[in-house]
């Protein structure tokens, strides 16, 4: 399977259960590996998934939403990429940055869909 990779995508997102986390958006790092439908050469945008459109969709959507858990956010990202963009498989990593002293990142990674052979 061919993949599109989006790494180190930084977004301000309202996320967290603790009162201090709810005061302002936190910068999250999102990494995506998006499986492409079908096989063979990709000669035009219609043959692939527009990663710019994926990034813009997530940027717009997260600007109006609030999440208690990273797990919920990651699950919703996976659903958007699969349902709206037609990806058969996606890996989503969402990380909070420097949340805990001495820890650079904490987060979740999930995979959804079926990765064909």
FENWO-V669030 format. One record per pair of residues at least 24 apart in sequence whose ideal C-beta (glycine too) atoms are under 10 Angstrom apart, sorted by the first residue. I is the first residue (numbers start at 1). J is the second residue. D is the distance in whole Angstrom. If there is no record, write none. Layout:
# FENWO-V669030
i/j/d
I/J/D
I/J/D
This chain:
# FENWO-V669030
i/j/d
1/35/5
1/36/7
1/37/9
1/38/9
1/39/8
1/88/8
1/89/7
1/114/10
1/115/6
1/116/6
1/117/8
2/34/10
2/35/8
2/36/4
2/37/9
2/38/9
2/39/8
2/40/9
2/41/10
2/42/7
2/48/8
3/32/9
3/33/5
3/34/6
3/35/6
3/36/7
3/49/10
3/87/9
3/89/9
3/90/9
3/91/9
3/115/9
4/32/8
4/33/8
4/34/4
4/35/8
4/36/7
4/48/7
4/49/6
4/50/9
4/51/5
4/54/8
4/81/10
4/85/10
4/87/8
4/90/10
5/31/8
5/32/7
5/33/6
5/34/8
5/51/9
5/91/9
6/30/8
6/31/7
6/32/4
6/33/8
6/34/7
6/51/6
6/52/10
6/54/7
6/55/6
6/58/9
6/81/10
7/31/5
7/32/8
7/33/9
7/93/9
8/95/10
9/51/10
9/54/9
9/55/6
9/58/8
9/59/9
9/93/10
9/94/10
10/95/10
10/97/8
11/55/9
11/58/7
11/59/6
11/61/10
11/62/5
11/63/8
11/73/10
11/94/9
12/59/10
12/62/8
12/63/8
13/58/10
13/61/10
13/62/5
13/63/8
13/65/8
13/66/8
13/67/7
13/70/9
13/73/7
13/94/9
13/96/9
14/62/8
14/63/9
14/64/9
14/65/7
14/66/4
14/67/7
14/68/10
14/73/10
15/62/9
15/65/9
15/66/7
15/67/5
15/68/8
15/69/8
15/70/6
15/72/9
15/73/6
15/94/9
15/96/8
16/66/9
16/67/8
16/68/7
16/69/8
16/70/9
16/96/8
16/99/9
17/67/10
17/68/5
17/69/7
18/68/10
21/68/9
21/96/9
21/99/9
22/66/8
22/68/9
25/62/9
25/63/9
25/66/9
26/96/6
26/97/8
26/98/10
26/99/8
27/95/10
27/96/8
27/97/6
27/98/9
28/62/8
28/67/10
28/70/8
28/73/8
28/94/6
28/95/6
28/96/6
28/97/7
28/105/10
28/107/8
29/93/8
29/94/8
29/95/4
29/96/8
29/97/6
29/105/7
29/107/8
30/55/9
30/58/7
30/62/9
30/73/9
30/74/9
30/77/7
30/92/7
30/93/7
30/94/5
30/95/8
30/107/9
31/91/8
31/92/8
31/93/4
31/94/8
31/95/8
31/107/9
31/109/8
32/58/9
32/77/8
32/78/9
32/81/7
32/87/9
32/90/7
32/91/7
32/92/6
32/93/8
32/94/10
33/87/10
33/89/8
33/90/7
33/91/4
33/92/8
33/93/9
33/111/9
33/115/10
34/78/10
34/81/6
34/82/9
34/85/7
34/86/10
34/87/5
34/88/9
34/89/8
34/90/5
34/91/8
34/92/9
34/113/10
35/81/9
35/82/9
35/87/5
35/88/5
35/89/4
35/90/7
35/91/9
35/111/10
35/113/7
35/114/9
35/115/6
35/116/8
36/85/10
36/86/9
36/87/7
36/88/8
36/89/9
37/85/9
37/86/6
37/87/7
37/88/5
37/89/9
37/116/9
38/86/10
38/88/9
38/116/9
39/116/8
48/85/10
49/81/8
49/84/10
49/85/5
49/86/7
49/87/6
49/90/10
50/85/8
51/85/9
53/84/9
53/85/7
54/80/8
54/81/6
54/84/9
54/85/6
54/87/9
54/90/10
57/81/9
57/84/7
57/85/8
67/94/10
69/94/10
69/108/8
70/94/5
70/95/8
70/96/7
70/106/8
70/107/6
70/108/5
70/110/10
71/107/10
71/108/5
71/110/8
72/108/10
73/107/10
73/108/8
74/107/8
74/108/5
74/109/8
74/110/5
74/112/9
75/108/9
75/110/7
75/112/8
77/110/9
77/112/9
78/110/6
78/111/8
78/112/4
78/113/8
79/112/8
81/112/8
81/113/9
82/112/6
82/113/6
87/112/9
87/113/7
88/112/10
88/113/5
88/114/6
88/115/7
88/116/7
89/113/4
89/114/6
89/115/4
89/116/8
90/115/10
91/115/9
